[in-house]
Amino acid sequence: MVKLTMIARVTDGLPLVEGLDDGRDLKDADFYKHQAKALFKNLSNGHNDASRMSIETGPYVFHYIIEGRVCYLTMCDRSYPKKLAFQYLEDLKNEFEKVNGSQIETAARPYAFIKFDTFIQKTKKLYLDTHTQRNLAKLNDELYEVHQIMTRNVQEVLGVGEKLDQVSEMSSRLTSESRIYADKARDLNRQALIRKWAPVAIVIGVVLLLFWVRKKIW
């Protein structure tokens, strides 16, 4: 069954909606919600290009679709049919675009569309029982295929993102350190030049001063 549902903006990972009763019967709900938000962050950083993907995590599977720079994500039991999970997301996507499509880009705060939870809960109930005539018909719908959707492991997906972040952070740090080193090198060179030529400049200054004084006296 569906355990968790979240919708986020892909451009910056901003969460737009979360199922309000998600996690009540889910052990370690906060852990899986944290994973979902980490996935959104990965997507916002461009680490995954697939518009549809399934990601295994413990006894569950995250399924997501990306459409119009919005990610629709759900987490289900591993035994829950993949085909129904993605059709559930398609239903959410179609309604969310219709109701909130024009406001997605301007949303400035997390969970700006929390009222959409009413539709999430109503739709989730339709997908609870996989043996209803409605859901069996969806499972037998040959026009909607999910075999080509990639399945990956959550450690693999998040690990790639973390490594890329570490490389980027290291690169930025090295660039910053090289700038600091260059500045220090310029300062040292400047000080060396001052120490080298300062005595000469002083001697020349003294000679010129004596010459000027002598000229004034004579």
C-alpha positions in Angstrom: 0.0 0.0 0.0 1.0 3.7 -0.3 2.9 4.8 2.7 4.1 8.2 1.8 3.3 10.9 -0.7 5.2 14.1 -1.4 5.3 16.7 -4.2 8.3 19.1 -4.7 9.6 21.6 -7.1 12.6 20.2 -9.0 14.4 23.5 -9.6 15.2 24.0 -5.9 13.8 21.0 -4.1 11.1 23.1 -2.3 8.4 20.7 -0.9 5.0 21.8 -2.1 2.7 19.1 -0.6 2.9 16.2 1.8 0.3 13.7 2.7 -0.8 14.9 6.2 -1.6 11.4 7.5 1.5 9.8 6.1 3.6 8.0 8.6 1.0 7.3 11.2 1.3 3.5 10.6 4.9 3.7 9.3 7.9 2.8 11.5 10.8 5.3 11.1 8.6 7.7 9.2 10.9 10.6 9.8 13.8 8.6 8.4 12.0 7.9 5.1 10.8 11.5 4.9 14.4 12.6 5.3 15.4 10.3 2.5 12.6 11.7 0.3 13.8 15.2 0.8 17.4 14.1 0.1 16.2 12.7 -3.2 14.5 16.0 -4.0 17.8 17.8 -3.3 19.6 15.4 -5.6 17.1 16.1 -8.3 17.5 19.8 -7.9 21.2 19.5 -8.3 20.7 17.6 -11.5 22.2 14.3 -10.3 19.4 12.2 -11.9 18.1 12.7 -15.4 15.4 10.0 -15.5 11.8 11.4 -15.5 10.5 8.2 -14.0 12.3 6.0 -11.5 11.8 3.4 -8.7 14.3 3.5 -5.8 14.5 0.7 -3.3 14.9 1.5 0.4 14.6 -1.2 3.0 11.2 -2.9 2.8 9.8 -0.1 0.6 10.2 1.4 -2.8 10.1 5.1 -3.7 8.5 5.8 -7.1 8.6 9.2 -8.7 7.7 11.0 -11.9 8.9 14.4 -13.0 6.7 16.6 -15.2 6.8 20.4 -15.7 9.7 20.8 -13.2 7.6 19.1 -10.5 8.5 15.8 -8.8 5.6 13.6 -7.7 6.9 10.9 -5.2 5.3 8.1 -3.3 6.7 5.3 -1.2 5.0 1.9 -1.2 5.6 -1.6 0.1 7.8 -3.6 -2.1 4.9 -6.0 -2.8 2.7 -3.1 -4.1 2.2 -3.3 -7.9 4.6 -0.8 -9.6 2.0 -0.2 -12.3 -0.6 1.0 -9.7 2.0 3.2 -7.9 2.8 5.1 -11.1 -0.8 5.4 -12.1 -1.5 6.8 -8.7 1.2 9.4 -9.3 -0.2 10.2 -12.7 -3.6 10.9 -11.1 -2.0 13.3 -8.7 0.0 15.0 -11.4 -3.0 15.6 -13.6 -5.0 17.1 -10.8 -2.2 19.2 -9.3 -1.3 20.7 -12.7 -5.0 21.5 -13.3 -5.5 23.2 -9.9 -2.1 24.7 -9.1 -0.1 24.7 -12.3 0.0 28.5 -12.7 1.3 29.1 -9.2 4.1 26.5 -8.9 6.9 28.7 -10.1 5.9 31.6 -7.7 5.6 29.5 -4.6 7.9 31.0 -2.0 7.3 28.9 1.1 7.4 25.1 1.9 4.0 23.3 1.6 2.3 26.2 0.0 -0.3 23.8 -1.5 -1.1 21.8 1.6 -4.8 22.0 0.8 -4.1 19.5 -2.1 -3.8 16.9 0.7 -7.6 16.4 0.5 -7.2 15.1 -3.1 -4.2 13.0 -2.1 -6.1 11.2 0.7 -9.2 10.7 -1.5 -7.1 9.2 -4.3 -5.0 7.1 -2.0 -8.1 5.3 -0.8 -8.9 4.3 -4.4 -5.5 2.6 -4.6 -5.6 0.8 -1.2 -7.1 -2.5 -2.4 -5.3 -3.8 -5.4 -8.1 -6.4 -6.1 -10.9 -4.0 -6.8 -12.3 -4.1 -10.3 -11.0 -0.6 -10.9 -7.4 -1.5 -10.0 -7.4 -4.8 -11.7 -8.5 -3.0 -14.9 -5.5 -0.6 -14.4 -3.1 -3.5 -13.9 -4.4 -5.1 -17.1 -4.1 -1.9 -19.1 -1.5 -2.8 -21.7 -1.3 0.8 -22.9 0.4 1.8 -19.6 3.7 0.0 -19.3 6.3 0.4 -16.5 8.8 -2.3 -17.5 11.2 0.2 -18.9 11.3 2.3 -15.7 14.7 2.0 -14.0 15.0 0.6 -10.5 17.9 1.6 -8.3 19.0 1.4 -4.7 18.7 4.4 -2.5 22.3 4.2 -1.2 23.5 4.2 -4.8 21.3 7.2 -5.8 22.1 9.3 -2.7 25.7 8.2 -2.6 26.4 9.5 -6.1 24.9 12.8 -5.1 26.9 13.0 -1.9 30.2 12.2 -3.7 29.5 14.8 -6.4 28.7 17.3 -3.6 32.0 16.4 -1.9 34.0 16.8 -5.1 32.3 20.2 -5.8 33.0 21.3 -2.2 36.6 20.1 -2.4 37.1 22.0 -5.7 35.6 25.2 -4.2 37.9 24.8 -1.1 41.0 24.3 -3.3 40.1 27.3 -5.4 39.6 29.4 -2.3 42.9 28.1 -0.7 44.8 28.8 -4.0 43.5 32.4 -4.0 44.6 32.8 -0.4 48.0 31.3 -1.2 48.4 33.7 -4.2 47.5 36.7 -2.1 50.0 35.7 0.6 52.7 35.1 -2.1 52.1 38.6 -3.5 52.4 40.1 0.0 55.6 38.2 0.6 57.0 39.4 -2.7 56.0 43.0 -1.9 57.7 42.8 1.5 60.9 41.3 0.0 61.0 44.1 -2.5 60.6 46.7 0.3 63.4 45.1 2.3 65.7 45.0 -0.7 65.2 48.5 -2.0 64.2 50.4 1.2 67.9 51.0 2.3 68.8 52.2 -1.2 65.8 54.6 -1.2 66.8 55.9 2.2 70.4 56.5 1.1 69.2 58.3 -2.1 66.7 60.3 0.0 69.4 61.4 2.5 71.8 62.4 -0.3 69.1 64.4 -2.0 68.2 66.1 1.3 71.9 66.9 2.0 72.3 68.3 -1.6 69.2 70.4 -1.1 70.3 71.8 2.3 73.8 72.5 0.9 72.3 74.4 -2.0 70.2 76.5 0.3 73.1 77.4 2.5 75.3 78.4 -0.4 
